[in-house]
Each structure stands twice: as structure tokens, then as C-alpha cells.
Amino acid sequence: MATSSMEAYFGDVAGLLDRSLAAGEVYTCRLDAENSDFVRLNRGKVRQPGSVAQCYLRLHLVSGHRHAEQCITVSGDAGRDREPILAALARLRATLAALPDDPHLSYATDVRPSRVVRSEAALPAETIIETVLEAARGLDLVGLYAGGPVYRGFANSFGQRNWHEVTSFSLQWSLYHRADKAVKSAYGGFAWDDAAFAAKMADARERLALLGRPGRSLEPGRYRAYLTPSAMEEIAGMLCWGGFSGRALETRQSCLFRLRDGSAELDPSVSFSENTAEGIAPAFQDEGFARPAEVPLVDAGRMVGSLVNPRTAREFTLVHNGANASEVPESLDMRAGSVAAADALAMLDTGLYISNLWYLNF
């Protein structure tokens, strides 16, 4: 596969840093960039189209056990960015002299190169939005479309090079029945499919029609309930607030600590993993450590793992698994159950069908 212009640019940056180091210095460099289209929709019409092209370099300079980091905005042109990069390196070098040693300093020294490019032929945003507007004809649709390539790169003075380039899209929208009644839907992936979108829009129209029926007040009590994947995603997302963090578990600050000590279990049908191989997050983290293809977190209701950053591993004598400093899942995967979505209502019979949840907290 051909090298993209952004990948070639990052190679030039790494070469410049290699040539600019002083004796005894180590560097790591991370690139974060995107070239994305954004479209806001309201009342079934385009209200705010736009695009974002941005590129950042995060430079990390190490000398002994002292280290400093700086993030700079760059243009993506190696010639134009040469002076700003060298100036940032000089500032970091001056900062190191005033810093104490860091006993928990950790960075990758084993060279583990990787390259993932997933840039399928993408439809122009204009074509996608035309399809959305046609499907929303006569409806009060409010939504946001975002799509385009995202780039992540890592390089260090040991010769490690990692590249991650993925083109994807996301469309989230709501159909309003009236001021306080709406149904929410989402469609995302790597390649737009008109048939898949049409099916989701048809489902949203059916749910919108249900909102026109008279409401019913429910008395407090026990009810059978079905949570759609969208509703379950909101709950799972809340658990990610430190729930799977190795550091939070070691310091008993995790909301899932009772799972860890065995005093509580989830239903045996519940299993979670960090599934990097099938997600859009890179297979390397900020310091250059490689990530496993999958990290089991909960299996059959029992906690079997956590996300451990190298710094946490050094501090608490654990084994890291390539988590970033936040130790938050970036590709959380919940294993599917045994009920097909099309059969959910029949299985529920009488109970609560919860299509979505908002503003969860604890």
C-alpha cells in the first residue's frame, strides 16, 4: 500500500529528531492528526457544514531519569515545521536541567514497529448528506455527521516507528415528535452503506410513530426490561470512568472494585474486553508500548483483567498491557447475548423496552 503524505511527513520529522539529539538523550514523538468533515443538521436541513484539518506533535525528551514533554501545532509541511520542532526540542532541553529525577519513568525500549492503514474508498460528505436529507424528508431531524481520516504515529530514538491511519464516519441523529419527545439513532463504520442506513432510518420512523400514542404512567415496582445496544452503551461507558483502571483498582477507587475482590458478580451473560484488533484505536500507546489484540476484562460476570499503564505497572509491581495513562478503554467490546434484536419484543412480552439513556451518573 502506498505511503500517504502524512505518513511520509512523520518519517521526515522522526529523521530530523534523530539527527538533532545530544549525547545521552532519548526522544519519543507522537503525531495526532485528522482531516475531517463535520455537518450539523436541524429540522431536516444543513445548518453548519465545515471541515477540520489539524496536526499536533507531542515531543518527549529524556535524559537519565529526567524528562519533559511539549505539544506543538504543526502544518504538516516538513520544511516549514523544521524550525518550530527544533525550537521545541531546545525548550525541552533547557527545562530538563531544572527537573528532579522521576523514579517511575517508563518508556518503550524494545523496538516493536507496526503499520495499520484502513482507508477504504469513502463517499464524499456531500453525497452522504444528500442521502440523509432525502431520507429525512418531512421529518424534524437533528443530527451531527463526522467523517474522514485520522492519523496516529509514534517514533523514538531507538528506531521504533508505528503508524495508524483509519478513515471512518459517524452519524448521530434524533427524530422529534414534539418538543420533549424524540427517538435517537446512530450509524457509523468504515464504509457507508445506503441499505444499512435506510434500515436504521426505517426503524427510527417506526419508533417515532410510537411516541404519538398516549403515554402511560408506571408505578414503582419490578419490571422485565430490555436495553437496546444504544442504552447498554451508555451504561458501559459510565463503567469506563475508572472502572477498569489498574491504578483505580489497586487504590480501591474503582466503581468495580467489588468485582475485583470477588464480593460481587455480574450476570454470567456479561463479558467485556478491550478489543483493539477490531476497533479504531491504534495498536500502540503514547509511550510506544504495544497493545495486545484483546484484553479480557470481565468474563461470564467475573472480573478477569484490567487496563494497566506501564507507569502503574512499575509503581504497583504489575504487568502492563499497553494502556494509556488514563487507563480508560478505547475499544470496549461487549460480547453478544443469545437474543436477536428482531426477537427482543417477543421475548420481552410485557415489560419495558428502553431504547436509549441520557445523562447517566453516579
Buried (B, 14 or more C-beta within 10 A) or exposed (E): EEBBEBBEBBBBBBEBBEEBBEEEBBBBBBBBBBBBBBBBBEEBEBEEBEEEEEBEBBBBBBBEEBBBBBEBEBEBEBEEBBEBBEEBBEBBBEBBEEEEEEEEBBBBEEEBEBBBBEEEEBBEBEEBBEBBBEBBEEBBBBBBBBBBBBBBBBBBBBEBBBBBBBBBBEBBBBBBBEEEEBBBBBBEBEEBEEEEBEEBBEBBBEBBEEBEEEEEEEEEEEEEEBBBEBBBBBEBBBBBBBBBBBBBBBEEEBBBBEBBEEEEBBEEEBBBBBBBEEBBBBBBBBBBBBBEEBBBBBBEBBBBBBBBBBBBBBBEEBEBBBBBEBBBBBBBBBEEEEEEEEEBEEEBEEEEBBBBBEEEEE
